[in-house]
Amino acid sequence: MDVKITTLADKAMLVKLTMRRANLTSRDAEAESVIQSQMDDQSLIVNRKLFRDKGNPINKILTATSQIYQYHKKHTLPYIDKGPRILPNGQYFEYTQHMRGLIGDVDNMLKQSMPNYDAYVQMDIAYRSQKPNSRALVSDYPTADEFEAKMGYDIRFSPMPESRHFLFDINDEDLAAFDSALEQAAQLARSDYVARMLKPLSHLVDKLTKPIGTENSIFRDTAVENVVEGIEIARRLCIDDSPEMQELTDKLDKTIAQYSTNLEWLRESPIVRERASKELSQIAEAMGAFMGAA
């Protein structure tokens, strides 16, 4: 029976998110002069940040813009280059649908807010005036047109590189370097996959190893919920077909499920807490070893 060997290029693609954001910092010459004099360093520069009031519609636009990047990073894997990231083929439609929704939300917020932008600048100046030594002026802010023109997003997809993409022969040394780079990309993705589960798991284990009633033994529901979410995200992003990693993920999923339905067991029963601590510690140790091997 023929065994089909799949490559990283068969499982995933590259996606690059480019974001443009308006510069919302303003140089504070007066404060800069004071600090330079006090520190005896003329190279020091002081900037003030604008639109810090969470209730200001412009600040809400910035928050929504940050959520675009956060979703992109959370639902993709790192690549050897800093620009693009790896997106498993099976996640393409969910990723694009959600990203378009987030971008559409920001575009709608811009459309609604830009006619009142000048009023929002005055709101921010009034908000800053409540603090001592505030010196924000209208001239410190970009205009509505400048702000809107600087806001933008671009998502580009491309296939994962593969040796068969070369249209001409390359020497063995260059081919070996190319294959090594792809293996490095696969290892980086595997490490990130494990880290999605191991980071929240390690935090939970740290809490459970402390006996009930002792300092820092109390944990929030999110300590367990984050482990469950980490498993879910990791499964979606998985490009590692190794039975060992799949078995370890399944074991964690099954183990955490025993306790996620009744967290009070972990909070009130020393016996259950100790058992959970040992089981989850062993899984965390195995994941750490796997991550080191990756």
Secondary structure per residue as TSV (DSSP state, phi and psi in degrees):
chain	resnum	aa	ss	phi	psi
A	1	M	-	360.0	131.9
A	2	D	-	-75.1	137.7
A	3	V	-	-103.8	120.3
A	4	K	-	-85.5	119.9
A	5	I	-	-96.4	119.4
A	6	T	-	-97.4	144.7
A	7	T	-	-103.6	173.0
A	8	L	H	-59.8	-35.2
A	9	A	H	-65.8	-24.0
A	10	D	H	-79.5	-19.4
A	11	K	H	-104.3	-22.7
A	12	A	E	-148.7	170.2
A	13	M	E	-132.6	173.3
A	14	L	E	-103.5	140.8
A	15	V	E	-132.5	132.3
A	16	K	E	-119.0	124.2
A	17	L	E	-103.8	121.8
A	18	T	E	-111.6	125.8
A	19	M	E	-122.7	140.0
A	20	R	E	-116.4	135.7
A	21	R	-	-134.6	142.6
A	22	A	-	-64.9	143.5
A	23	N	-	-76.9	113.6
A	24	L	-	-115.1	43.8
A	25	T	E	-123.6	147.8
A	26	S	E	-131.6	133.7
A	27	R	E	-71.7	133.1
A	28	D	-	-106.6	93.7
A	29	A	H	-65.0	-37.3
A	30	E	H	-66.5	-49.5
A	31	A	H	-64.7	-35.4
A	32	E	H	-62.4	-42.0
A	33	S	H	-63.2	-42.0
A	34	V	H	-64.3	-47.4
A	35	I	H	-67.2	-40.0
A	36	Q	H	-61.8	-39.2
A	37	S	H	-68.1	-43.2
A	38	Q	H	-66.8	-38.9
A	39	M	H	-92.5	-6.5
A	40	D	T	53.3	46.9
A	41	D	-	-143.7	104.2
A	42	Q	T	-74.3	-7.4
A	43	S	T	-85.1	-11.1
A	44	L	-	-70.2	137.8
A	45	I	-	-123.4	136.8
A	46	V	-	-115.9	124.9
A	47	N	E	-117.7	145.6
A	48	R	E	-106.9	142.3
A	49	K	E	-93.2	137.1
A	50	L	-	-101.0	160.1
A	51	F	-	54.5	59.6
A	52	R	-	-93.6	-11.1
A	53	D	-	-73.7	119.0
A	54	K	T	-63.7	-22.7
A	55	G	T	-83.5	-9.5
A	56	N	S	-75.0	130.5
A	57	P	H	-55.1	-30.4
A	58	I	H	-69.7	-38.6
A	59	N	H	-64.0	-37.3
A	60	K	H	-65.4	-34.6
A	61	I	H	-64.2	-42.6
A	62	L	H	-64.2	-39.4
A	63	T	H	-64.2	-43.6
A	64	A	H	-64.9	-35.1
A	65	T	H	-65.0	-41.3
A	66	S	H	-62.6	-32.7
A	67	Q	H	-66.4	-27.4
A	68	I	H	-63.2	-48.8
A	69	Y	H	-66.6	-40.5
A	70	Q	H	-61.1	-42.1
A	71	Y	H	-66.1	-43.9
A	72	H	H	-56.6	-47.5
A	73	K	H	-70.4	-37.1
A	74	K	H	-69.3	-30.6
A	75	H	T	-108.7	20.8
A	76	T	S	-137.8	169.0
A	77	L	B	-111.3	152.4
A	78	P	-	-68.3	152.9
A	79	Y	-	-122.9	166.2
A	80	I	S	-66.0	-28.9
A	81	D	S	-91.4	150.8
A	82	K	S	-75.2	-24.3
A	83	G	S	-72.1	-71.3
A	84	P	-	-77.9	162.6
A	85	R	E	-131.6	163.7
A	86	I	E	-90.2	130.9
A	87	L	E	-122.8	116.7
A	88	P	E	-57.3	141.4
A	89	N	G	-54.9	-38.7
A	90	G	G	-67.9	-14.2
A	91	Q	G	-99.8	2.7
A	92	Y	H	-57.7	-52.3
A	93	F	H	-67.8	-41.7
A	94	E	H	-64.2	-42.8
A	95	Y	H	-61.8	-51.4
A	96	T	H	-65.1	-38.9
A	97	Q	H	-63.6	-44.9
A	98	H	H	-69.8	-42.3
A	99	M	H	-63.4	-41.7
A	100	R	H	-64.0	-34.8
A	101	G	H	-65.4	-44.0
A	102	L	H	-64.5	-43.4
A	103	I	H	-66.1	-39.5
A	104	G	H	-62.4	-37.3
A	105	D	H	-61.7	-43.4
A	106	V	H	-66.7	-42.7
A	107	D	H	-60.1	-40.4
A	108	N	H	-66.5	-38.9
A	109	M	H	-64.3	-40.4
A	110	L	H	-62.4	-44.4
A	111	K	H	-60.5	-39.5
A	112	Q	H	-77.1	-32.8
A	113	S	H	-91.0	-28.8
A	114	M	G	-60.6	-36.6
A	115	P	G	-61.1	-23.8
A	116	N	G	-108.8	16.3
A	117	Y	H	-55.9	-44.4
A	118	D	H	-61.6	-35.6
A	119	A	H	-67.3	-35.0
A	120	Y	H	-71.4	-30.1
A	121	V	H	-63.8	-45.4
A	122	Q	H	-63.2	-36.6
A	123	M	H	-60.6	-41.3
A	124	D	H	-69.6	-39.7
A	125	I	H	-63.1	-41.3
A	126	A	H	-64.9	-39.3
A	127	Y	H	-64.0	-42.0
A	128	R	H	-71.2	-29.0
A	129	S	H	-67.0	-15.4
A	130	Q	T	-71.9	-16.5
A	131	K	S	-99.7	146.8
A	132	P	T	-65.1	146.7
A	133	N	T	65.2	21.7
A	134	S	-	-74.0	134.0
A	135	R	-	-130.6	26.2
A	136	A	-	-68.0	134.7
A	137	L	-	-123.4	158.9
A	138	V	G	-57.5	-35.5
A	139	S	G	-66.5	-15.2
A	140	D	G	-75.5	-19.4
A	141	Y	S	-97.3	147.7
A	142	P	-	-68.3	155.6
A	143	T	-	-73.2	170.6
A	144	A	H	-59.9	-43.3
A	145	D	H	-64.5	-41.9
A	146	E	H	-64.5	-42.5
A	147	F	H	-62.8	-49.6
A	148	E	H	-65.3	-37.1
A	149	A	H	-66.9	-26.2
A	150	K	H	-86.5	-8.2
A	151	M	-	-94.7	123.2
A	152	G	E	-168.9	161.8
A	153	Y	E	-145.2	145.4
A	154	D	E	-144.5	127.6
A	155	I	E	-116.9	124.7
A	156	R	E	-127.3	132.6
A	157	F	E	-106.0	146.1
A	158	S	E	-149.8	153.8
A	159	P	E	-70.8	150.9
A	160	M	-	-63.3	137.5
A	161	P	-	-65.3	147.6
A	162	E	-	-149.6	150.1
A	163	S	G	-60.0	-30.6
A	164	R	G	-71.6	-9.9
A	165	H	G	-73.7	-18.4
A	166	F	-	-65.9	132.1
A	167	L	S	-91.5	2.0
A	168	F	S	-147.5	161.9
A	169	D	-	-73.9	138.7
A	170	I	-	-118.1	159.1
A	171	N	-	-71.8	163.9
A	172	D	H	-60.7	-36.7
A	173	E	H	-64.9	-44.4
A	174	D	H	-68.1	-36.6
A	175	L	H	-66.4	-39.9
A	176	A	H	-64.3	-40.2
A	177	A	H	-65.4	-38.1
A	178	F	H	-65.3	-47.2
A	179	D	H	-63.6	-36.8
A	180	S	H	-64.5	-38.6
A	181	A	H	-65.2	-39.0
A	182	L	H	-67.8	-38.0
A	183	E	H	-65.8	-37.7
A	184	Q	H	-62.2	-40.2
A	185	A	H	-63.6	-41.7
A	186	A	H	-65.4	-40.3
A	187	Q	H	-65.9	-40.6
A	188	L	H	-62.7	-40.7
A	189	A	H	-66.4	-40.7
A	190	R	H	-63.8	-43.0
A	191	S	H	-61.7	-40.5
A	192	D	H	-66.6	-39.1
A	193	Y	H	-57.5	-48.0
A	194	V	H	-67.1	-40.4
A	195	A	H	-62.2	-30.1
A	196	R	H	-58.1	-34.6
A	197	M	H	-94.1	-37.7
A	198	L	H	-70.2	-36.6
A	199	K	H	-62.2	-53.9
A	200	P	H	-68.6	-30.7
A	201	L	H	-64.8	-43.6
A	202	S	H	-62.2	-38.7
A	203	H	H	-63.4	-43.7
A	204	L	H	-65.8	-43.6
A	205	V	H	-60.6	-39.9
A	206	D	H	-59.7	-37.5
A	207	K	H	-71.4	-42.8
A	208	L	H	-71.2	-25.0
A	209	T	T	-73.3	-14.2
A	210	K	S	-88.9	124.0
A	211	P	-	-57.1	149.7
A	212	I	T	-57.0	132.0
A	213	G	T	93.3	-10.2
A	214	T	S	-89.2	171.2
A	215	E	T	-62.0	134.8
A	216	N	T	65.3	19.8
A	217	S	-	-85.5	-18.4
A	218	I	-	-76.1	137.1
A	219	F	-	-132.9	152.9
A	220	R	-	-85.5	163.1
A	221	D	H	-57.7	-32.2
A	222	T	H	-63.4	-22.1
A	223	A	H	-62.4	-36.7
A	224	V	H	-83.7	-41.2
A	225	E	H	-59.9	-35.8
A	226	N	H	-68.0	-32.3
A	227	V	H	-66.7	-45.6
A	228	V	H	-60.7	-44.6
A	229	E	H	-65.2	-38.7
A	230	G	H	-60.7	-39.9
A	231	I	H	-64.3	-44.7
A	232	E	H	-62.1	-47.2
A	233	I	H	-65.4	-42.2
A	234	A	H	-61.2	-41.6
A	235	R	H	-62.0	-41.0
A	236	R	H	-64.4	-34.8
A	237	L	H	-94.2	-0.2
A	238	C	-	-62.8	125.6
A	239	I	-	-123.9	13.5
A	240	D	-	-106.9	114.8
A	241	D	-	-90.3	6.9
A	242	S	-	-63.6	132.1
A	243	P	H	-59.4	-34.0
A	244	E	H	-62.5	-44.0
A	245	M	H	-70.9	-38.2
A	246	Q	H	-64.7	-40.7
A	247	E	H	-64.5	-40.0
A	248	L	H	-67.3	-40.7
A	249	T	H	-64.0	-44.0
A	250	D	H	-62.7	-39.3
A	251	K	H	-64.2	-42.4
A	252	L	H	-64.9	-43.6
A	253	D	H	-59.1	-46.5
A	254	K	H	-66.5	-40.1
A	255	T	H	-68.8	-46.9
A	256	I	H	-68.2	-28.1
A	257	A	H	-64.4	-28.2
A	258	Q	H	-64.1	-29.8
A	259	Y	H	-107.6	-23.3
A	260	S	H	-67.3	-23.1
A	261	T	T	-81.6	-16.3
A	262	N	-	-148.7	84.0
A	263	L	H	-69.9	-20.5
A	264	E	H	-64.1	-25.2
A	265	W	H	-57.5	-44.4
A	266	L	H	-70.8	-25.8
A	267	R	H	-88.0	-28.2
A	268	E	H	-114.7	-23.3
A	269	S	-	-106.1	111.6
A	270	P	H	-59.9	-34.1
A	271	I	H	-68.1	-47.8
A	272	V	H	-65.1	-40.1
A	273	R	H	-63.7	-43.8
A	274	E	H	-65.9	-40.4
A	275	R	H	-64.4	-45.3
A	276	A	H	-62.5	-40.9
A	277	S	H	-59.7	-44.4
A	278	K	H	-67.6	-45.0
A	279	E	H	-63.7	-46.8
A	280	L	H	-72.4	-31.9
A	281	S	H	-64.3	-40.1
A	282	Q	H	-64.2	-40.7
A	283	I	H	-67.1	-41.4
A	284	A	H	-62.9	-40.8
A	285	E	H	-63.3	-42.9
A	286	A	H	-65.3	-38.9
A	287	M	H	-67.2	-40.0
A	288	G	H	-61.4	-40.5
A	289	A	H	-66.6	-41.3
A	290	F	H	-64.6	-40.1
A	291	M	H	-64.7	-38.5
A	292	G	H	-65.8	-37.1
A	293	A	H	-69.2	-31.8
A	294	A	-	-71.1	360.0
